[in-house]
Amino acid sequence: MITHPFTYQAPTTIEEAVRALGGAGEAKVIAGGHSLLPLMKLGLAQPEMLVDLRRIASLGEIRTEADGTIAIGALATHRVITHDQTVRAKLTALAEAAGEVGDLQVRARGTIGGSLAHADPAADEPAPTIAFDATIRAVGPKGQRDIRARDYFKGTFETALAANEILVEIRFPAQPARTGSAYAKFAHPASRFAVTGVAAVVTIKSDGSVERAALGVTGAAAAAYRATEAERALTGTKGDAKAIAAAAAKAADGITALSDLVASSEYRKHLVTVYARRAIERAIERARA
Ligand SMILES: Cc1cc2nc3c(=O)[nH]c(=O)nc-3n(C[C@H](O)[C@H](O)[C@H](O)COP(=O)(O)OP(=O)(O)OC[C@H]3O[C@@H](n4cnc5c(N)ncnc54)[C@H](O)[C@@H]3O)c2cc1C
């Protein structure tokens, strides 16, 4: 039950939503409600006004632009992203991560914008978002700005988004030919959140060697991160089992790993290396297919 009083607005344009968010009192955007409403029921969030985005139709769109950029609207649900043919073909790791979120009900209501704005350290979609080098587009009272996903996740439930900004879309640049990607996850046995999730995006050369590698890791640290040591170790190799194992072994280098009842920090670091190996293997397989 939600015990504190609040008002509610459901604007039909982004401009109206930004105005409502900047109005008097503490206002919060609501999208799928699958993170915000549980917090409100627990009394951990007590906004004075909810600004519901769901009547802004354009925020649900997924479109491919002339230069190959895939722009995913903030209101695209995890379920839509899982099944979208373009996302499955071009951003496979993202489709896989969305398909791993919670259960059917959560995937049907929860949105990618909500997930990235909420920034739970165990959320799935941040991993492919940083691995694909996406850009987060936000609109606030001063207009529009783009934030590199790598600079966006600041810590647990902490992002570069200002309180008066709305995340409107996530922009994924076109990937080069011979690129494959995959997401591998160790799920929490009850909630299905990621104890560890790794997204790998690998581009190979015509001789099969690794031209470029990007690894986004979630669940292991306070915020999703790029495993740069592992990326460096994989780049330029033949992408064989030995090179993959050596690179994956570096995927938790330098992090302060989370620790809880499900996994100690030492075990989490181990999981990162195992799931990095699995994600890289599948990404390379797909890049070569
Ligand atoms: C039982 C359960 C299991 C779950 N399991 C997983 C899991 O395995 N993996 C996983 O990744 N997630 C999981 N989730 C979380 C789920 O993915 C949520 O859908 C997601 O975290 C938030 O999306 P939402 O659209 O529901 O956002 P809301 O709950 O509506 O909002 C969340 C926060 O983001 C802000 N916000 C939302 N949209 C915007 C926007 N466009 N611009 C600015 N701020 C915005 C809100 O103000 C609020 O602070 C689970 C949730 C539940 C209830």
PDBQT file of the ligand as one rigid body, heavy atoms in Angstrom, charges set to zero:
ROOT
HETATM    1  C1  LIG A 301      10.029  -8.813  -9.435  1.00  0.00    +0.000 C 
HETATM    2  C2  LIG A 301      10.971  -7.960 -10.220  1.00  0.00    +0.000 A 
HETATM    3  C3  LIG A 301      12.064  -8.554 -10.835  1.00  0.00    +0.000 A 
HETATM    4  C4  LIG A 301      12.968  -7.792 -11.561  1.00  0.00    +0.000 A 
HETATM    5  N1  LIG A 301      14.040  -8.415 -12.135  1.00  0.00    +0.000 NA
HETATM    6  C5  LIG A 301      14.899  -7.682 -12.874  1.00  0.00    +0.000 A 
HETATM    7  C6  LIG A 301      16.011  -8.314 -13.524  1.00  0.00    +0.000 A 
HETATM    8  O1  LIG A 301      16.217  -9.531 -13.471  1.00  0.00    +0.000 OA
HETATM    9  N2  LIG A 301      16.836  -7.521 -14.249  1.00  0.00    +0.000 N 
HETATM   10  C7  LIG A 301      16.638  -6.175 -14.366  1.00  0.00    +0.000 A 
HETATM   11  O2  LIG A 301      17.432  -5.522 -15.042  1.00  0.00    +0.000 OA
HETATM   12  N3  LIG A 301      15.600  -5.571 -13.784  1.00  0.00    +0.000 NA
HETATM   13  C8  LIG A 301      14.711  -6.279 -13.042  1.00  0.00    +0.000 A 
HETATM   14  N4  LIG A 301      13.649  -5.650 -12.457  1.00  0.00    +0.000 N 
HETATM   15  C9  LIG A 301      13.479  -4.177 -12.624  1.00  0.00    +0.000 C 
HETATM   16  C10 LIG A 301      12.731  -3.896 -13.925  1.00  0.00    +0.000 C 
HETATM   17  O3  LIG A 301      13.588  -4.086 -14.999  1.00  0.00    +0.000 OA
HETATM   18  C11 LIG A 301      12.201  -2.468 -14.003  1.00  0.00    +0.000 C 
HETATM   19  O4  LIG A 301      11.306  -2.485 -15.069  1.00  0.00    +0.000 OA
HETATM   20  C12 LIG A 301      13.199  -1.377 -14.284  1.00  0.00    +0.000 C 
HETATM   21  O5  LIG A 301      14.246  -1.394 -13.338  1.00  0.00    +0.000 OA
HETATM   22  C13 LIG A 301      12.560  -0.004 -14.175  1.00  0.00    +0.000 C 
HETATM   23  O6  LIG A 301      11.800   0.245 -15.301  1.00  0.00    +0.000 OA
HETATM   24  P1  LIG A 301      10.360   0.857 -15.167  1.00  0.00    +0.000 P 
HETATM   25  O7  LIG A 301       9.937   1.237 -16.532  1.00  0.00    +0.000 OA
HETATM   26  O8  LIG A 301       9.508  -0.098 -14.426  1.00  0.00    +0.000 OA
HETATM   27  O9  LIG A 301      10.662   2.187 -14.329  1.00  0.00    +0.000 OA
HETATM   28  P2  LIG A 301       9.866   2.912 -13.103  1.00  0.00    +0.000 P 
HETATM   29  O10 LIG A 301       9.696   1.960 -11.978  1.00  0.00    +0.000 OA
HETATM   30  O11 LIG A 301       8.643   3.561 -13.656  1.00  0.00    +0.000 OA
HETATM   31  O12 LIG A 301      10.929   4.009 -12.745  1.00  0.00    +0.000 OA
HETATM   32  C14 LIG A 301      12.147   3.672 -12.121  1.00  0.00    +0.000 C 
HETATM   33  C15 LIG A 301      12.952   4.943 -11.833  1.00  0.00    +0.000 C 
HETATM   34  O13 LIG A 301      13.396   5.527 -13.036  1.00  0.00    +0.000 OA
HETATM   35  C16 LIG A 301      12.848   6.837 -13.234  1.00  0.00    +0.000 C 
HETATM   36  N5  LIG A 301      12.477   6.897 -14.658  1.00  0.00    +0.000 N 
HETATM   37  C17 LIG A 301      11.761   5.986 -15.360  1.00  0.00    +0.000 A 
HETATM   38  N6  LIG A 301      11.731   6.309 -16.658  1.00  0.00    +0.000 NA
HETATM   39  C18 LIG A 301      12.425   7.456 -16.781  1.00  0.00    +0.000 A 
HETATM   40  C19 LIG A 301      12.765   8.285 -17.883  1.00  0.00    +0.000 A 
HETATM   41  N7  LIG A 301      12.392   7.979 -19.139  1.00  0.00    +0.000 N 
HETATM   42  N8  LIG A 301      13.480   9.398 -17.651  1.00  0.00    +0.000 NA
HETATM   43  C20 LIG A 301      13.900   9.722 -16.386  1.00  0.00    +0.000 A 
HETATM   44  N9  LIG A 301      13.629   8.954 -15.306  1.00  0.00    +0.000 NA
HETATM   45  C21 LIG A 301      12.898   7.836 -15.499  1.00  0.00    +0.000 A 
HETATM   46  C22 LIG A 301      11.658   6.933 -12.288  1.00  0.00    +0.000 C 
HETATM   47  O14 LIG A 301      11.436   8.269 -11.866  1.00  0.00    +0.000 OA
HETATM   48  C23 LIG A 301      12.139   6.052 -11.146  1.00  0.00    +0.000 C 
HETATM   49  O15 LIG A 301      13.005   6.773 -10.305  1.00  0.00    +0.000 OA
HETATM   50  C24 LIG A 301      12.747  -6.381 -11.706  1.00  0.00    +0.000 A 
HETATM   51  C25 LIG A 301      11.634  -5.783 -11.108  1.00  0.00    +0.000 A 
HETATM   52  C26 LIG A 301      10.748  -6.555 -10.374  1.00  0.00    +0.000 A 
HETATM   53  C27 LIG A 301       9.556  -5.887  -9.774  1.00  0.00    +0.000 C 
ENDROOT
TORSDOF 0
